[in-house]
Amino acid sequence: MKTIIWPVYLNSEHTRGEGRKLSLDESVSNPKIREISQALRKLKIQHIVDHSKSYPGSWWENSGRVVVEQDEKTKIELLRAISTQIRLSRNHDN
């Protein structure tokens, strides 16, 4: 099953109404497509990065998206796993 991940889903700078899917505690500040892709690689999940797409709710921003092909996790479980990986890598970099 294909799952589309937009950066706004994980972004603590956005409200739920703007597209955030996770709670503020679970989200990260301004996640980049590169960070999402790195997190998926660490989780060993196949994905395709599509840089030329814009989230429909903010069509003027070329945010990009990641298309994930997997059946093990629900979308929310996948978003939580990605967010956790991004937080871990950011803490490691500091």
N, C-alpha and C positions, 0 to 999 in steps of 0.2 A: 504494500500500500504506500502511495506517495503522500508525504506530509510536507507542507510548505512552512518554512520558518522565516518570518520577517524579523529584522532586528528590533522593531518596535515592541514585539511580543515580550522581550526580555528587558526593555528599557525602563529603568526606574524614574527617568526624567519625564515620562509620559503617564497620563492617567489611563484608567481602564477604558474610558470613553474614547480615548485616542488610539486604543488598540493594545495596551499592555494586557497580557494574559496572566502573569504571575503577581503574587502579592509584593508589596514594596520590599519586605524582608528577603524575598527570594530573588528579586530582580537585580540587575547590575546597571551601572551608569553608562549610558551611551555605548552599548556593545557594537563592535565592528564586525562586518562580514568575515574578515580574516580570523577574528577571535572565535566566532561561531564555528567556522570550518576547522580550526585547530582543535576545538573542544570535541567536535564530532570525530576527528581523526583519533584523538586519545581514547574516545569511547568505542573505537573500531566500528563506526557506523558509516555505511556508504552514503555519499551525498554528491550533489552537483551544485556549484556556486553559479548563480546567474546575476552578474553585476549590473545588467542593463534594465532591471525591473524596478518599478516604484510601487510602494504600498498604496493601495487604492485610497485609503483615508488621508494620505499626504502625497498625492500623485505628483506634486511639483518637486519633491525630493527624490533623487535617484539613490535610494537606499540599498538596492540589491536584495536578493533573497537566496535562501538555500533550500534545495529540494532534496528531501531525505527519503530513501527507499528502505522501509523497515516495518516489521509487524509486531515486534516484541513489546514495545512501550506505547502507552497512550500519548497523545500530543502533549498533555500537561506533564506527564512523567519525563518525556523527552526534553521539554523546555527546562524543567527543573535540573535535569542532569547536565544540560549545556551550561546553564547559569552557574551551577556549582563548579564545573570545570573552569569557566572563565574566571570566577572568583579565586580559585586555587592558583591559576597561572598568574593572575595579577598580584597576588600576595607573594608568590615566588619571585616575581620580577623586582619587587621592592626591597 
